[in-house]
Amino acid sequence: MTVVSVSMPDALLERLDTFADEHGYTGRSEVVREASRNLLSEFEDKRLEDRDLLGVVTVLFNYETSDVEQRMMQLRHEHELLVSSNVHNHVGDRYCMELFVVEGSLEEISTFVGKIRATQDTLSIDYSVIPVDGFEHTLTTE
């Protein structure tokens, strides 16, 4: 097996080690391997390919110590055909949340989320997608 060197903040490394201990992993390498497999397979769900999707992407960051807000607006404009709505909200004294509603293909949404994940100084990134094609709306009366 190839050995890979990875840089990360001390606080993240401590969380990784604690997680490994609490969940019975043999060490941090096992956790990183599993997380890598999960990340890579995340957007390989065959059930979502070639379908119209609706997604919500939420990003949390500290506005006092980063330029994440500026990067989020750049990404919104770069992906203006994908992003159908964007909400900026203040959370507490120094945090901001960006919420993006996106409509597009799995590949388009995964590219957008990947660019957000590559943005330094984000505190949390969460997303969900659902297919919007094939819904049948029926009303029943009794």
C-alpha positions as YAML, in Angstrom:
chain: A
units: angstrom
residues:
- id: 1
  name: MET
  ca: [0.00, 0.00, 0.00]
- id: 2
  name: THR
  ca: [1.29, 3.46, -0.90]
- id: 3
  name: VAL
  ca: [1.94, 5.91, 1.92]
- id: 4
  name: VAL
  ca: [0.50, 9.40, 1.38]
- id: 5
  name: SER
  ca: [1.32, 12.51, 3.39]
- id: 6
  name: VAL
  ca: [-1.63, 14.80, 4.13]
- id: 7
  name: SER
  ca: [-1.54, 18.23, 5.78]
- id: 8
  name: MET
  ca: [-4.39, 19.23, 8.08]
- id: 9
  name: PRO
  ca: [-4.93, 21.55, 11.03]
- id: 10
  name: ASP
  ca: [-4.15, 20.13, 14.47]
- id: 11
  name: ALA
  ca: [-7.78, 20.46, 15.58]
- id: 12
  name: LEU
  ca: [-8.98, 18.35, 12.64]
- id: 13
  name: LEU
  ca: [-6.30, 15.73, 13.31]
- id: 14
  name: GLU
  ca: [-7.40, 15.53, 16.95]
- id: 15
  name: ARG
  ca: [-11.03, 15.05, 15.86]
- id: 16
  name: LEU
  ca: [-9.92, 12.36, 13.42]
- id: 17
  name: ASP
  ca: [-7.99, 10.48, 16.11]
- id: 18
  name: THR
  ca: [-10.88, 10.77, 18.58]
- id: 19
  name: PHE
  ca: [-13.31, 9.51, 15.95]
- id: 20
  name: ALA
  ca: [-11.05, 6.55, 15.17]
- id: 21
  name: ASP
  ca: [-10.80, 5.63, 18.87]
- id: 22
  name: GLU
  ca: [-14.51, 6.04, 19.59]
- id: 23
  name: HIS
  ca: [-15.61, 4.01, 16.57]
- id: 24
  name: GLY
  ca: [-13.13, 1.15, 16.78]
- id: 25
  name: TYR
  ca: [-10.93, 1.97, 13.82]
- id: 26
  name: THR
  ca: [-7.37, 0.66, 13.87]
- id: 27
  name: GLY
  ca: [-6.06, 4.17, 13.24]
- id: 28
  name: ARG
  ca: [-6.45, 7.40, 11.33]
- id: 29
  name: SER
  ca: [-5.38, 5.81, 8.02]
- id: 30
  name: GLU
  ca: [-8.38, 3.50, 8.11]
- id: 31
  name: VAL
  ca: [-10.70, 6.46, 8.73]
- id: 32
  name: VAL
  ca: [-9.15, 8.48, 5.89]
- id: 33
  name: ARG
  ca: [-9.40, 5.50, 3.50]
- id: 34
  name: GLU
  ca: [-13.09, 5.01, 4.31]
- id: 35
  name: ALA
  ca: [-13.83, 8.73, 4.06]
- id: 36
  name: SER
  ca: [-12.03, 8.86, 0.70]
- id: 37
  name: ARG
  ca: [-14.02, 5.91, -0.65]
- id: 38
  name: ASN
  ca: [-17.27, 7.51, 0.54]
- id: 39
  name: LEU
  ca: [-16.42, 10.89, -0.97]
- id: 40
  name: LEU
  ca: [-15.46, 9.37, -4.32]
- id: 41
  name: SER
  ca: [-18.57, 7.20, -4.51]
- id: 42
  name: GLU
  ca: [-20.90, 9.91, -3.23]
- id: 43
  name: PHE
  ca: [-21.89, 11.12, -6.67]
- id: 44
  name: GLU
  ca: [-21.68, 7.75, -8.38]
- id: 45
  name: ASP
  ca: [-25.22, 6.76, -7.50]
- id: 46
  name: LYS
  ca: [-26.43, 5.15, -10.72]
- id: 47
  name: ARG
  ca: [-30.06, 5.86, -9.75]
- id: 48
  name: LEU
  ca: [-29.39, 9.60, -10.07]
- id: 49
  name: GLU
  ca: [-27.54, 9.58, -13.39]
- id: 50
  name: ASP
  ca: [-29.32, 11.04, -16.42]
- id: 51
  name: ARG
  ca: [-32.08, 12.53, -14.27]
- id: 52
  name: ASP
  ca: [-33.18, 16.04, -13.46]
- id: 53
  name: LEU
  ca: [-32.22, 16.78, -9.86]
- id: 54
  name: LEU
  ca: [-33.09, 19.39, -7.28]
- id: 55
  name: GLY
  ca: [-30.51, 20.05, -4.61]
- id: 56
  name: VAL
  ca: [-29.85, 22.16, -1.55]
- id: 57
  name: VAL
  ca: [-26.28, 23.07, -0.61]
- id: 58
  name: THR
  ca: [-25.58, 24.72, 2.76]
- id: 59
  name: VAL
  ca: [-22.24, 26.34, 3.62]
- id: 60
  name: LEU
  ca: [-21.27, 27.72, 7.03]
- id: 61
  name: PHE
  ca: [-18.24, 29.96, 7.52]
- id: 62
  name: ASN
  ca: [-16.76, 32.60, 9.80]
- id: 63
  name: TYR
  ca: [-16.99, 35.88, 7.93]
- id: 64
  name: GLU
  ca: [-14.47, 37.63, 10.22]
- id: 65
  name: THR
  ca: [-11.54, 35.40, 9.28]
- id: 66
  name: SER
  ca: [-12.10, 34.44, 5.67]
- id: 67
  name: ASP
  ca: [-13.07, 35.52, 2.21]
- id: 68
  name: VAL
  ca: [-15.45, 32.57, 1.77]
- id: 69
  name: GLU
  ca: [-18.40, 34.90, 1.13]
- id: 70
  name: GLN
  ca: [-16.66, 36.42, -1.87]
- id: 71
  name: ARG
  ca: [-15.83, 32.94, -3.22]
- id: 72
  name: MET
  ca: [-19.44, 31.79, -2.78]
- id: 73
  name: MET
  ca: [-20.66, 34.73, -4.87]
- id: 74
  name: GLN
  ca: [-18.05, 33.94, -7.54]
- id: 75
  name: LEU
  ca: [-19.29, 30.34, -7.66]
- id: 76
  name: ARG
  ca: [-22.90, 31.48, -7.82]
- id: 77
  name: HIS
  ca: [-22.14, 33.58, -10.89]
- id: 78
  name: GLU
  ca: [-19.97, 30.88, -12.50]
- id: 79
  name: HIS
  ca: [-22.88, 28.45, -12.14]
- id: 80
  name: GLU
  ca: [-25.78, 30.83, -12.75]
- id: 81
  name: LEU
  ca: [-27.62, 28.28, -14.91]
- id: 82
  name: LEU
  ca: [-27.44, 25.72, -12.09]
- id: 83
  name: VAL
  ca: [-28.18, 27.96, -9.07]
- id: 84
  name: SER
  ca: [-31.86, 28.84, -9.06]
- id: 85
  name: SER
  ca: [-31.81, 30.54, -5.65]
- id: 86
  name: ASN
  ca: [-29.30, 31.70, -3.05]
- id: 87
  name: VAL
  ca: [-29.90, 32.86, 0.51]
- id: 88
  name: HIS
  ca: [-27.31, 34.53, 2.75]
- id: 89
  name: ASN
  ca: [-28.02, 34.44, 6.47]
- id: 90
  name: HIS
  ca: [-26.17, 35.64, 9.55]
- id: 91
  name: VAL
  ca: [-25.73, 33.06, 12.29]
- id: 92
  name: GLY
  ca: [-24.63, 34.33, 15.68]
- id: 93
  name: ASP
  ca: [-22.07, 37.11, 15.97]
- id: 94
  name: ARG
  ca: [-19.52, 36.05, 13.37]
- id: 95
  name: TYR
  ca: [-20.85, 33.28, 11.20]
- id: 96
  name: CYS
  ca: [-22.65, 33.28, 7.90]
- id: 97
  name: MET
  ca: [-24.59, 30.62, 6.07]
- id: 98
  name: GLU
  ca: [-25.01, 30.41, 2.32]
- id: 99
  name: LEU
  ca: [-27.86, 28.26, 1.08]
- id: 100
  name: PHE
  ca: [-27.97, 27.39, -2.60]
- id: 101
  name: VAL
  ca: [-30.93, 25.78, -4.35]
- id: 102
  name: VAL
  ca: [-29.65, 24.07, -7.47]
- id: 103
  name: GLU
  ca: [-31.36, 22.37, -10.40]
- id: 104
  name: GLY
  ca: [-29.41, 20.26, -12.84]
- id: 105
  name: SER
  ca: [-27.68, 16.99, -13.57]
- id: 106
  name: LEU
  ca: [-25.67, 14.91, -11.13]
- id: 107
  name: GLU
  ca: [-22.46, 15.94, -12.87]
- id: 108
  name: GLU
  ca: [-23.29, 19.66, -12.70]
- id: 109
  name: ILE
  ca: [-24.27, 19.51, -9.02]
- id: 110
  name: SER
  ca: [-21.23, 17.41, -8.06]
- id: 111
  name: THR
  ca: [-18.92, 19.88, -9.83]
- id: 112
  name: PHE
  ca: [-20.52, 22.78, -7.94]
- id: 113
  name: VAL
  ca: [-20.30, 21.00, -4.56]
- id: 114
  name: GLY
  ca: [-16.70, 20.00, -5.30]
- id: 115
  name: LYS
  ca: [-15.73, 23.63, -5.91]
- id: 116
  name: ILE
  ca: [-17.37, 24.65, -2.65]
- id: 117
  name: ARG
  ca: [-15.53, 21.87, -0.80]
- id: 118
  name: ALA
  ca: [-12.26, 23.08, -2.30]
- id: 119
  name: THR
  ca: [-12.83, 26.54, -0.78]
- id: 120
  name: GLN
  ca: [-10.57, 27.14, 2.19]
- id: 121
  name: ASP
  ca: [-11.97, 28.19, 5.57]
- id: 122
  name: THR
  ca: [-15.45, 26.71, 5.23]
- id: 123
  name: LEU
  ca: [-16.63, 25.29, 8.54]
- id: 124
  name: SER
  ca: [-19.40, 23.04, 7.28]
- id: 125
  name: ILE
  ca: [-20.75, 21.98, 3.90]
- id: 126
  name: ASP
  ca: [-23.90, 19.91, 3.61]
- id: 127
  name: TYR
  ca: [-26.07, 19.04, 0.65]
- id: 128
  name: SER
  ca: [-28.89, 16.81, -0.48]
- id: 129
  name: VAL
  ca: [-30.31, 15.98, -3.90]
- id: 130
  name: ILE
  ca: [-33.56, 14.45, -5.06]
- id: 131
  name: PRO
  ca: [-34.79, 13.53, -8.52]
- id: 132
  name: VAL
  ca: [-37.61, 15.74, -9.76]
- id: 133
  name: ASP
  ca: [-38.51, 13.80, -12.87]
- id: 134
  name: GLY
  ca: [-41.15, 11.13, -12.81]
- id: 135
  name: PHE
  ca: [-43.23, 12.58, -9.98]
- id: 136
  name: GLU
  ca: [-46.88, 11.94, -10.44]
- id: 137
  name: HIS
  ca: [-49.20, 14.32, -8.75]
- id: 138
  name: THR
  ca: [-52.63, 12.91, -8.16]
- id: 139
  name: LEU
  ca: [-55.42, 14.37, -6.18]
- id: 140
  name: THR
  ca: [-57.97, 12.07, -4.67]
- id: 141
  name: THR
  ca: [-61.33, 13.10, -3.40]
- id: 142
  name: GLU
  ca: [-63.47, 11.11, -1.11]
...
